[in-house]
Amino acid sequence: MEKLLACTDCPRLAGFLAGVRVKHPDYHARPVQPFGDQMARLLIVGLAPGMHGANRSGRPFTGDYAGVLLYDTLHRFGLASRPQSLARDDGLKLIDCRITNAVKCLPPENKPEATEIKTCNRYLSGELEAAPKVRVILALGLVAHKAVLMAMGKKSPLKQSDYVFSHGARHALPDGRVLVDSYHCSRYNTNTRRLTTEAFHNVFRTLRTELDALGA
């Protein structure tokens, strides 16, 4: 993971982070590493670190609005030791779950470019290869959905048209893993009611069923 922390392969993102470090010297402002159980069966993939969330704290979905709903839901479904993620050293543990992002660096306006998503995808691909116990993947949003398919299709490309994103969709992947989709738990999606708490919980009911069916 040291290689990830030192990555500057996307010039626009590297330059943007350099500026953030000047403006906010107390922020993490580097690529954000995955967080959670390395032997987890569930991998959650988000979009990218938020300016005052993971980019500040150094932990995915920690310190921003999206993380409030995510970590509370994880705790509710037995996947986290507590309902809030406050800081990297707060003692929170994920249970049978790991969280990462499609793009590891903060993008301007939270909008990574296609080339940046593609460049960063090797890290997601590596995470999946190094985690054979992962059987269920949750994609939070369309970018994460596409990034997972890209990462899973390094050896044999997967057609996006065969795995259409929609909230609550379940996709059986060629290697036996399952990909589940959800709208991203962003402030915009929850404020506009595109994603309700109940709809998000319903996705986790699906995930819980998938995990429970696998047994111990």
SEKETOR-177879 format. One record per residue (C-alpha): residue number from 1; x, y, z. Coordinates in Angstrom, 1 decimal, decimal comma. Example, Ala and Ser with C-alpha at 12.3 -4.5 7.8 and 13.67 -1.06 7.14 Angstrom:
REM SEKETOR-177879
<site><seq>1</seq><X>12,3</X><Y>-4,5</Y><Z>7,8</Z></site>
<site><seq>2</seq><X>13,7</X><Y>-1,1</Y><Z>7,1</Z></site>
REM end
This chain:
REM SEKETOR-177879
<site><seq>1</seq><X>0,0</X><Y>0,0</Y><Z>0,0</Z></site>
<site><seq>2</seq><X>3,0</X><Y>2,3</Y><Z>0,3</Z></site>
<site><seq>3</seq><X>3,1</X><Y>2,4</Y><Z>-3,5</Z></site>
<site><seq>4</seq><X>-0,5</X><Y>3,5</Y><Z>-3,5</Z></site>
<site><seq>5</seq><X>0,2</X><Y>6,3</Y><Z>-1,0</Z></site>
<site><seq>6</seq><X>3,0</X><Y>7,6</Y><Z>-3,2</Z></site>
<site><seq>7</seq><X>1,1</X><Y>7,4</Y><Z>-6,5</Z></site>
<site><seq>8</seq><X>1,1</X><Y>10,5</Y><Z>-8,7</Z></site>
<site><seq>9</seq><X>0,2</X><Y>8,8</Y><Z>-12,0</Z></site>
<site><seq>10</seq><X>-2,8</X><Y>11,2</Y><Z>-12,6</Z></site>
<site><seq>11</seq><X>-1,2</X><Y>14,7</Y><Z>-13,1</Z></site>
<site><seq>12</seq><X>-4,4</X><Y>16,6</Y><Z>-12,6</Z></site>
<site><seq>13</seq><X>-5,2</X><Y>14,8</Y><Z>-9,3</Z></site>
<site><seq>14</seq><X>-1,6</X><Y>15,0</Y><Z>-8,0</Z></site>
<site><seq>15</seq><X>-1,5</X><Y>18,7</Y><Z>-8,7</Z></site>
<site><seq>16</seq><X>-4,9</X><Y>19,3</Y><Z>-7,1</Z></site>
<site><seq>17</seq><X>-3,8</X><Y>17,3</Y><Z>-3,9</Z></site>
<site><seq>18</seq><X>-0,6</X><Y>19,3</Y><Z>-3,7</Z></site>
<site><seq>19</seq><X>-2,7</X><Y>22,5</Y><Z>-3,6</Z></site>
<site><seq>20</seq><X>-5,0</X><Y>21,0</Y><Z>-0,9</Z></site>
<site><seq>21</seq><X>-2,0</X><Y>20,1</Y><Z>1,2</Z></site>
<site><seq>22</seq><X>-0,9</X><Y>23,7</Y><Z>1,1</Z></site>
<site><seq>23</seq><X>-4,3</X><Y>25,0</Y><Z>2,0</Z></site>
<site><seq>24</seq><X>-5,1</X><Y>22,3</Y><Z>4,6</Z></site>
<site><seq>25</seq><X>-1,7</X><Y>21,1</Y><Z>6,0</Z></site>
<site><seq>26</seq><X>-3,5</X><Y>18,9</Y><Z>8,6</Z></site>
<site><seq>27</seq><X>-5,4</X><Y>16,9</Y><Z>6,0</Z></site>
<site><seq>28</seq><X>-4,4</X><Y>13,5</Y><Z>4,8</Z></site>
<site><seq>29</seq><X>-4,6</X><Y>14,8</Y><Z>1,1</Z></site>
<site><seq>30</seq><X>-3,0</X><Y>11,7</Y><Z>-0,4</Z></site>
<site><seq>31</seq><X>-4,5</X><Y>8,5</Y><Z>-2,0</Z></site>
<site><seq>32</seq><X>-6,8</X><Y>6,9</Y><Z>0,5</Z></site>
<site><seq>33</seq><X>-6,2</X><Y>3,2</Y><Z>1,3</Z></site>
<site><seq>34</seq><X>-9,0</X><Y>0,6</Y><Z>1,7</Z></site>
<site><seq>35</seq><X>-10,3</X><Y>0,1</Y><Z>5,2</Z></site>
<site><seq>36</seq><X>-11,6</X><Y>-3,0</Y><Z>6,9</Z></site>
<site><seq>37</seq><X>-11,2</X><Y>-6,7</Y><Z>7,2</Z></site>
<site><seq>38</seq><X>-8,6</X><Y>-8,1</Y><Z>4,8</Z></site>
<site><seq>39</seq><X>-10,4</X><Y>-11,5</Y><Z>4,9</Z></site>
<site><seq>40</seq><X>-13,8</X><Y>-10,0</Y><Z>4,3</Z></site>
<site><seq>41</seq><X>-16,4</X><Y>-11,6</Y><Z>2,0</Z></site>
<site><seq>42</seq><X>-18,0</X><Y>-8,2</Y><Z>1,3</Z></site>
<site><seq>43</seq><X>-16,2</X><Y>-5,4</Y><Z>-0,6</Z></site>
<site><seq>44</seq><X>-17,9</X><Y>-2,0</Y><Z>-0,8</Z></site>
<site><seq>45</seq><X>-16,7</X><Y>0,3</Y><Z>-3,7</Z></site>
<site><seq>46</seq><X>-17,4</X><Y>4,0</Y><Z>-3,6</Z></site>
<site><seq>47</seq><X>-16,6</X><Y>6,8</Y><Z>-6,0</Z></site>
<site><seq>48</seq><X>-13,6</X><Y>8,8</Y><Z>-4,6</Z></site>
<site><seq>49</seq><X>-12,6</X><Y>10,5</Y><Z>-1,4</Z></site>
<site><seq>50</seq><X>-14,6</X><Y>13,6</Y><Z>-0,4</Z></site>
<site><seq>51</seq><X>-12,7</X><Y>16,9</Y><Z>0,2</Z></site>
<site><seq>52</seq><X>-13,6</X><Y>17,2</Y><Z>3,9</Z></site>
<site><seq>53</seq><X>-14,3</X><Y>13,4</Y><Z>4,4</Z></site>
<site><seq>54</seq><X>-11,8</X><Y>10,7</Y><Z>3,5</Z></site>
<site><seq>55</seq><X>-9,4</X><Y>13,3</Y><Z>2,0</Z></site>
<site><seq>56</seq><X>-9,2</X><Y>14,9</Y><Z>5,4</Z></site>
<site><seq>57</seq><X>-9,4</X><Y>11,8</Y><Z>7,6</Z></site>
<site><seq>58</seq><X>-7,6</X><Y>9,2</Y><Z>5,5</Z></site>
<site><seq>59</seq><X>-10,3</X><Y>6,6</Y><Z>5,9</Z></site>
<site><seq>60</seq><X>-13,0</X><Y>5,9</Y><Z>3,3</Z></site>
<site><seq>61</seq><X>-16,4</X><Y>7,7</Y><Z>4,0</Z></site>
<site><seq>62</seq><X>-15,1</X><Y>9,1</Y><Z>7,3</Z></site>
<site><seq>63</seq><X>-15,9</X><Y>12,7</Y><Z>8,1</Z></site>
<site><seq>64</seq><X>-18,4</X><Y>13,4</Y><Z>5,3</Z></site>
<site><seq>65</seq><X>-22,2</X><Y>13,2</Y><Z>5,0</Z></site>
<site><seq>66</seq><X>-22,2</X><Y>10,0</Y><Z>2,9</Z></site>
<site><seq>67</seq><X>-20,4</X><Y>8,1</Y><Z>5,7</Z></site>
<site><seq>68</seq><X>-23,1</X><Y>8,9</Y><Z>8,3</Z></site>
<site><seq>69</seq><X>-25,7</X><Y>6,7</Y><Z>6,5</Z></site>
<site><seq>70</seq><X>-23,1</X><Y>4,1</Y><Z>5,4</Z></site>
<site><seq>71</seq><X>-21,6</X><Y>3,4</Y><Z>8,7</Z></site>
<site><seq>72</seq><X>-24,9</X><Y>3,5</Y><Z>10,6</Z></site>
<site><seq>73</seq><X>-26,2</X><Y>1,0</Y><Z>8,1</Z></site>
<site><seq>74</seq><X>-23,1</X><Y>-1,2</Y><Z>8,4</Z></site>
<site><seq>75</seq><X>-23,6</X><Y>-1,3</Y><Z>12,2</Z></site>
<site><seq>76</seq><X>-27,3</X><Y>-2,0</Y><Z>11,8</Z></site>
<site><seq>77</seq><X>-26,6</X><Y>-5,1</Y><Z>9,7</Z></site>
<site><seq>78</seq><X>-23,8</X><Y>-6,5</Y><Z>11,8</Z></site>
<site><seq>79</seq><X>-20,9</X><Y>-5,3</Y><Z>9,6</Z></site>
<site><seq>80</seq><X>-19,4</X><Y>-2,7</Y><Z>11,9</Z></site>
<site><seq>81</seq><X>-18,6</X><Y>-2,5</Y><Z>15,6</Z></site>
<site><seq>82</seq><X>-20,2</X><Y>0,9</Y><Z>16,0</Z></site>
<site><seq>83</seq><X>-22,5</X><Y>3,2</Y><Z>14,0</Z></site>
<site><seq>84</seq><X>-20,1</X><Y>6,1</Y><Z>13,5</Z></site>
<site><seq>85</seq><X>-16,7</X><Y>6,4</Y><Z>11,9</Z></site>
<site><seq>86</seq><X>-15,0</X><Y>9,5</Y><Z>13,4</Z></site>
<site><seq>87</seq><X>-11,2</X><Y>9,1</Y><Z>12,6</Z></site>
<site><seq>88</seq><X>-8,7</X><Y>6,5</Y><Z>11,6</Z></site>
<site><seq>89</seq><X>-7,7</X><Y>5,9</Y><Z>15,3</Z></site>
<site><seq>90</seq><X>-11,3</X><Y>5,7</Y><Z>16,7</Z></site>
<site><seq>91</seq><X>-11,2</X><Y>1,9</Y><Z>17,2</Z></site>
<site><seq>92</seq><X>-14,0</X><Y>1,2</Y><Z>14,8</Z></site>
<site><seq>93</seq><X>-13,8</X><Y>-2,3</Y><Z>13,3</Z></site>
<site><seq>94</seq><X>-15,5</X><Y>-3,6</Y><Z>10,2</Z></site>
<site><seq>95</seq><X>-16,8</X><Y>-7,1</Y><Z>10,4</Z></site>
<site><seq>96</seq><X>-16,6</X><Y>-9,3</Y><Z>7,2</Z></site>
<site><seq>97</seq><X>-16,5</X><Y>-6,1</Y><Z>5,2</Z></site>
<site><seq>98</seq><X>-13,9</X><Y>-3,9</Y><Z>3,5</Z></site>
<site><seq>99</seq><X>-14,4</X><Y>-0,4</Y><Z>1,9</Z></site>
<site><seq>100</seq><X>-12,5</X><Y>1,1</Y><Z>-1,0</Z></site>
<site><seq>101</seq><X>-13,0</X><Y>3,6</Y><Z>-3,8</Z></site>
<site><seq>102</seq><X>-12,9</X><Y>3,4</Y><Z>-7,6</Z></site>
<site><seq>103</seq><X>-10,6</X><Y>6,4</Y><Z>-7,6</Z></site>
<site><seq>104</seq><X>-8,2</X><Y>6,7</Y><Z>-4,6</Z></site>
<site><seq>105</seq><X>-7,5</X><Y>10,5</Y><Z>-4,8</Z></site>
<site><seq>106</seq><X>-9,8</X><Y>13,4</Y><Z>-4,3</Z></site>
<site><seq>107</seq><X>-10,9</X><Y>14,8</Y><Z>-7,7</Z></site>
<site><seq>108</seq><X>-11,8</X><Y>18,4</Y><Z>-8,3</Z></site>
<site><seq>109</seq><X>-15,6</X><Y>18,9</Y><Z>-7,8</Z></site>
<site><seq>110</seq><X>-15,7</X><Y>15,2</Y><Z>-6,9</Z></site>
<site><seq>111</seq><X>-15,7</X><Y>14,4</Y><Z>-10,7</Z></site>
<site><seq>112</seq><X>-12,8</X><Y>12,1</Y><Z>-11,8</Z></site>
<site><seq>113</seq><X>-12,1</X><Y>12,0</Y><Z>-15,5</Z></site>
<site><seq>114</seq><X>-12,4</X><Y>8,8</Y><Z>-17,5</Z></site>
<site><seq>115</seq><X>-8,6</X><Y>8,5</Y><Z>-17,9</Z></site>
<site><seq>116</seq><X>-8,2</X><Y>8,8</Y><Z>-14,1</Z></site>
<site><seq>117</seq><X>-10,7</X><Y>6,1</Y><Z>-13,4</Z></site>
<site><seq>118</seq><X>-8,9</X><Y>3,8</Y><Z>-15,9</Z></site>
<site><seq>119</seq><X>-5,5</X><Y>4,6</Y><Z>-14,5</Z></site>
<site><seq>120</seq><X>-6,5</X><Y>4,0</Y><Z>-11,0</Z></site>
<site><seq>121</seq><X>-8,4</X><Y>0,8</Y><Z>-11,8</Z></site>
<site><seq>122</seq><X>-5,2</X><Y>-1,3</Y><Z>-11,5</Z></site>
<site><seq>123</seq><X>-5,4</X><Y>-0,8</Y><Z>-7,7</Z></site>
<site><seq>124</seq><X>-9,0</X><Y>-2,0</Y><Z>-7,5</Z></site>
<site><seq>125</seq><X>-8,1</X><Y>-5,0</Y><Z>-9,8</Z></site>
<site><seq>126</seq><X>-5,2</X><Y>-5,7</Y><Z>-7,4</Z></site>
<site><seq>127</seq><X>-7,4</X><Y>-5,5</Y><Z>-4,4</Z></site>
<site><seq>128</seq><X>-9,8</X><Y>-8,1</Y><Z>-5,9</Z></site>
<site><seq>129</seq><X>-7,0</X><Y>-10,4</Y><Z>-6,9</Z></site>
<site><seq>130</seq><X>-5,5</X><Y>-10,2</Y><Z>-3,4</Z></site>
<site><seq>131</seq><X>-8,9</X><Y>-10,9</Y><Z>-1,7</Z></site>
<site><seq>132</seq><X>-10,1</X><Y>-14,4</Y><Z>-2,8</Z></site>
<site><seq>133</seq><X>-12,5</X><Y>-14,5</Y><Z>0,0</Z></site>
<site><seq>134</seq><X>-14,6</X><Y>-11,6</Y><Z>-1,4</Z></site>
<site><seq>135</seq><X>-17,7</X><Y>-13,1</Y><Z>-2,7</Z></site>
<site><seq>136</seq><X>-20,1</X><Y>-10,1</Y><Z>-2,8</Z></site>
<site><seq>137</seq><X>-19,3</X><Y>-6,6</Y><Z>-4,1</Z></site>
<site><seq>138</seq><X>-21,4</X><Y>-3,5</Y><Z>-3,5</Z></site>
<site><seq>139</seq><X>-21,0</X><Y>-0,7</Y><Z>-6,0</Z></site>
<site><seq>140</seq><X>-22,1</X><Y>2,7</Y><Z>-4,7</Z></site>
<site><seq>141</seq><X>-23,1</X><Y>4,5</Y><Z>-7,9</Z></site>
<site><seq>142</seq><X>-22,5</X><Y>4,0</Y><Z>-11,7</Z></site>
<site><seq>143</seq><X>-18,8</X><Y>5,0</Y><Z>-11,6</Z></site>
<site><seq>144</seq><X>-18,1</X><Y>2,3</Y><Z>-9,0</Z></site>
<site><seq>145</seq><X>-20,2</X><Y>-0,2</Y><Z>-10,9</Z></site>
<site><seq>146</seq><X>-18,3</X><Y>0,4</Y><Z>-14,1</Z></site>
<site><seq>147</seq><X>-15,0</X><Y>0,3</Y><Z>-12,3</Z></site>
<site><seq>148</seq><X>-15,7</X><Y>-3,1</Y><Z>-10,8</Z></site>
<site><seq>149</seq><X>-16,6</X><Y>-4,5</Y><Z>-14,2</Z></site>
<site><seq>150</seq><X>-13,4</X><Y>-3,0</Y><Z>-15,6</Z></site>
<site><seq>151</seq><X>-11,3</X><Y>-4,5</Y><Z>-12,7</Z></site>
<site><seq>152</seq><X>-13,0</X><Y>-7,9</Y><Z>-13,0</Z></site>
<site><seq>153</seq><X>-12,5</X><Y>-8,0</Y><Z>-16,8</Z></site>
<site><seq>154</seq><X>-8,8</X><Y>-7,6</Y><Z>-17,0</Z></site>
<site><seq>155</seq><X>-8,3</X><Y>-11,1</Y><Z>-18,4</Z></site>
<site><seq>156</seq><X>-11,6</X><Y>-11,4</Y><Z>-20,2</Z></site>
<site><seq>157</seq><X>-13,4</X><Y>-8,1</Y><Z>-20,7</Z></site>
<site><seq>158</seq><X>-17,0</X><Y>-7,9</Y><Z>-19,4</Z></site>
<site><seq>159</seq><X>-19,6</X><Y>-6,0</Y><Z>-21,5</Z></site>
<site><seq>160</seq><X>-21,2</X><Y>-3,2</Y><Z>-19,6</Z></site>
<site><seq>161</seq><X>-24,4</X><Y>-3,9</Y><Z>-21,6</Z></site>
<site><seq>162</seq><X>-24,6</X><Y>-7,3</Y><Z>-19,9</Z></site>
<site><seq>163</seq><X>-24,5</X><Y>-5,8</Y><Z>-16,4</Z></site>
<site><seq>164</seq><X>-26,8</X><Y>-2,7</Y><Z>-16,5</Z></site>
<site><seq>165</seq><X>-26,6</X><Y>-0,5</Y><Z>-13,4</Z></site>
<site><seq>166</seq><X>-29,8</X><Y>0,0</Y><Z>-11,4</Z></site>
<site><seq>167</seq><X>-30,5</X><Y>0,5</Y><Z>-7,7</Z></site>
<site><seq>168</seq><X>-30,9</X><Y>-2,9</Y><Z>-6,0</Z></site>
<site><seq>169</seq><X>-29,7</X><Y>-4,9</Y><Z>-9,1</Z></site>
<site><seq>170</seq><X>-27,9</X><Y>-8,2</Y><Z>-8,5</Z></site>
<site><seq>171</seq><X>-25,5</X><Y>-9,4</Y><Z>-11,1</Z></site>
<site><seq>172</seq><X>-23,9</X><Y>-12,8</Y><Z>-11,1</Z></site>
<site><seq>173</seq><X>-20,3</X><Y>-12,4</Y><Z>-12,3</Z></site>
<site><seq>174</seq><X>-18,4</X><Y>-15,1</Y><Z>-14,3</Z></site>
<site><seq>175</seq><X>-16,0</X><Y>-16,0</Y><Z>-11,4</Z></site>
<site><seq>176</seq><X>-19,0</X><Y>-16,8</Y><Z>-9,1</Z></site>
<site><seq>177</seq><X>-18,9</X><Y>-13,5</Y><Z>-7,3</Z></site>
<site><seq>178</seq><X>-22,0</X><Y>-11,3</Y><Z>-7,0</Z></site>
<site><seq>179</seq><X>-22,2</X><Y>-7,6</Y><Z>-7,8</Z></site>
<site><seq>180</seq><X>-25,0</X><Y>-5,6</Y><Z>-6,1</Z></site>
<site><seq>181</seq><X>-25,8</X><Y>-2,0</Y><Z>-7,1</Z></site>
<site><seq>182</seq><X>-26,9</X><Y>0,9</Y><Z>-5,0</Z></site>
<site><seq>183</seq><X>-27,3</X><Y>4,6</Y><Z>-5,6</Z></site>
<site><seq>184</seq><X>-24,4</X><Y>6,4</Y><Z>-3,9</Z></site>
<site><seq>185</seq><X>-25,3</X><Y>7,5</Y><Z>-0,3</Z></site>
<site><seq>186</seq><X>-24,3</X><Y>11,1</Y><Z>-1,1</Z></site>
<site><seq>187</seq><X>-25,9</X><Y>14,1</Y><Z>0,4</Z></site>
<site><seq>188</seq><X>-27,4</X><Y>15,0</Y><Z>-3,0</Z></site>
<site><seq>189</seq><X>-29,0</X><Y>11,6</Y><Z>-3,5</Z></site>
<site><seq>190</seq><X>-30,5</X><Y>11,5</Y><Z>0,1</Z></site>
<site><seq>191</seq><X>-31,6</X><Y>15,1</Y><Z>0,1</Z></site>
<site><seq>192</seq><X>-33,4</X><Y>14,7</Y><Z>-3,2</Z></site>
<site><seq>193</seq><X>-34,9</X><Y>11,4</Y><Z>-2,0</Z></site>
<site><seq>194</seq><X>-33,4</X><Y>9,5</Y><Z>-4,9</Z></site>
<site><seq>195</seq><X>-32,0</X><Y>7,3</Y><Z>-2,2</Z></site>
<site><seq>196</seq><X>-34,0</X><Y>6,9</Y><Z>1,0</Z></site>
<site><seq>197</seq><X>-32,7</X><Y>5,3</Y><Z>4,1</Z></site>
<site><seq>198</seq><X>-35,2</X><Y>2,4</Y><Z>3,6</Z></site>
<site><seq>199</seq><X>-34,1</X><Y>1,8</Y><Z>0,0</Z></site>
<site><seq>200</seq><X>-30,4</X><Y>1,7</Y><Z>1,2</Z></site>
<site><seq>201</seq><X>-31,3</X><Y>-0,7</Y><Z>4,0</Z></site>
<site><seq>202</seq><X>-33,1</X><Y>-2,9</Y><Z>1,4</Z></site>
<site><seq>203</seq><X>-29,8</X><Y>-3,2</Y><Z>-0,5</Z></site>
<site><seq>204</seq><X>-28,1</X><Y>-4,3</Y><Z>2,7</Z></site>
<site><seq>205</seq><X>-30,8</X><Y>-6,8</Y><Z>3,3</Z></site>
<site><seq>206</seq><X>-29,9</X><Y>-8,3</Y><Z>0,0</Z></site>
<site><seq>207</seq><X>-26,2</X><Y>-8,3</Y><Z>1,0</Z></site>
<site><seq>208</seq><X>-27,0</X><Y>-9,9</Y><Z>4,3</Z></site>
<site><seq>209</seq><X>-28,9</X><Y>-12,6</Y><Z>2,6</Z></site>
<site><seq>210</seq><X>-26,1</X><Y>-13,2</Y><Z>0,2</Z></site>
<site><seq>211</seq><X>-23,5</X><Y>-13,4</Y><Z>3,0</Z></site>
<site><seq>212</seq><X>-25,6</X><Y>-15,6</Y><Z>5,2</Z></site>
<site><seq>213</seq><X>-26,2</X><Y>-18,0</Y><Z>2,4</Z></site>
<site><seq>214</seq><X>-22,5</X><Y>-18,5</Y><Z>2,1</Z></site>
<site><seq>215</seq><X>-22,3</X><Y>-19,8</Y><Z>5,6</Z></site>
<site><seq>216</seq><X>-19,4</X><Y>-19,2</Y><Z>8,0</Z></site>
REM end
